Structures are given as structure tokens and as C-alpha cells.
Amino acid sequence: MTAQDMFPIAGGCHCGNVRFVLHWPGKDREIPARRCSCTFCSKHHGRWTSHPSAVLEVDLTDADAVSRYRFGTGTADFCVCAICGIVPLVISTIDGTDYAVVNVNTFDELDNLSLSESPTNFDGEDTSSRLGRRERNWISRVSFD
Ligand SMILES: [Zn+2]
């Protein structure tokens, strides 16, 4: 995948402490948005996207003001901006590699994108299936500035 086959989607939290650019592969601008039904996402209406060939660059102005919230199996960190309370991304570290999903609600603009929204429910999935699914589907090229 060359750089010209990727298009950048900028986004971030409300106050600007967490900024990201998600480089999305391919030319069709249809982005899956998975409406997660876990107890946490139900409370903030999280809708998540990822692509195994995407590249995510994250820029934290104040990394100490990002709280990492874990629950359930404790294998994923919901990155919550401690200043404005928005949750732009989730990181799961598997064998030393950071895998990410991004909250489409935190994209700066949705105008040029088409979101295909679907419900998901991963209740009952065991931990090894869960980690395997993330390795296959989540964004594996994640960098923090
Ligand atoms: Zn913020």
C-alpha cells in the first residue's frame, strides 16, 4: 500500500489535547463504524473503526492528562482525555505491539466519508479469541508523539 492509496482523517478530543491522523487505506471512503454494546460504550455511545492496513499517528499535548481506563478482561486501555472527557481511541498491547481502534465520533469532519454503522457485541468472547481478533482487525501501525 503506497502513501497515495491512503487518505488522512484528522480528529481528536474536544479540547485538543489528544489529536490524531488516521491514514485510511483504499479509495472508497466507506468507513465501518461498529456501535459497541459493552457497558462502557453504551454509556458514551462509542462507535469504533479500524483497518489492519491503516496507520494511526497520535499526538498528545499532555500525555499525563490522558487517563487509561480498563475494565472487563483488562486487556484494552480506553484513552480518555482527562481535561475534556472524550474517548478518541482504545489501545490493546499484544506481545509488545500497540493495536488501536478509533472512535468515529471524534473525527473532525464526517462530510466526505460514508459511515456504515453496525452493532457489535463481544460479550462472552474468551480472552484469547478477543486478542486474536484484535491482532487481525485492529490498526497495528500506531505511533505516539
Ligand atoms: Zn480533551
Residues whose N, C-alpha, C, O or C-beta is under 5 A from the ligand:
A	BS01	ZN	C13 H14 C15 G16 N17 V18 C81 I83 C84 G85
